Amino acid sequence: MQNSTLQWFPGHMKKAQRIIQENLSLVDLVIELLDARIPISSQNLMLHEIIQDKLRLIVLGKSDLAANVDVSLKKFREIAPAVAVDAVKGTGIKNLITQAKSIAQSKTHKLVKHGAKPRNARVMIVGIPNVGKSSLINKLAGMNHVKIENKPGITRAKQWIKIADGLDLLDTPGILYPKFDDAEVALKLSWTYAISDEIHDLEPTVCKLLETLASKFPAGLIERYKIEISTDGHELLNKIGLKRGCIKKGGVIDTDKALHLVLADFRAGKLGRVILDEI
């Protein structure tokens, strides 16, 4: 990452933050969706300040792509209820609904005891861009209420969705930090596409990813690309480019093609299950 204090807070992000703040009083429970591959780095400290003492359920999404999910869940459960899900296959969705209803209804039951009219429990899902929020909402709703756009920060305007008997969901856009003080966090967010590829230099970013995978999860690289592992990211990139035919005229490695190949494979889970944060 070229700049450890990378600024990326476009207008739709500010609008998303405002929508969450304006509608927080409408919900009984906030579901915080994290990326199970980077469960610490995909947290949002600004979001914590916004929701304050609101009831919270932590959801580790993309758990099918992550290693050591049980360890992550155990750690997060020290601060709040937590579940893991795979929104594509539907793994963990029933458990998520059960937990959300139980937590949120504790609030609605209390309201009824104080004379309020019975109503469905209301929840809101929040998280950083491209963490899988739209995919999770679609799975919870059982149909495509929300069009999925595989671009950071692209989520449609708020809407109420019934996700289970007695449980309604308020959809809101995701938000991300306005500034990244930690270059390591910024790198991890770029690897998982929470930060758009267009705003940083891909080559050092991908080379650092390859070095990290070679150090912590080499088996995935070996199995996918059939290469010998080294500690140098540029060397690994060249080996992969050569193996996968990313070659320009004259036998020169097509670096740009190799960079996008590695990123696509990593983001699709083709390089094995990983956990890139220290839990």
Secondary structure, 3 states (H helix, E strand, C coil): CCCCCCECCCHHHHHHHHHHHHHHHHCCEEEEEEECCCCCCCCCHHHHHHHCCCEEEEEEECHHHECCHHHHHHHHCCCCCEEECECCCCECHHHHHHHHHHHHHHHHHHHHHCCCCCCCEEEEEECCCCCCHHHHHHHHHCCCCCCCCCCCCCCCCCEEEEEECCEEEEECCCCCCCECCCHHHHHHHHHCCCCCHHHCCHHHHHHHHHHHHHHHCHHHHHHHHCCCCCCCHHHHHHHHHHHCCCECCCCCECHHHHHHHHHHHHHCCCCCCECCCCC
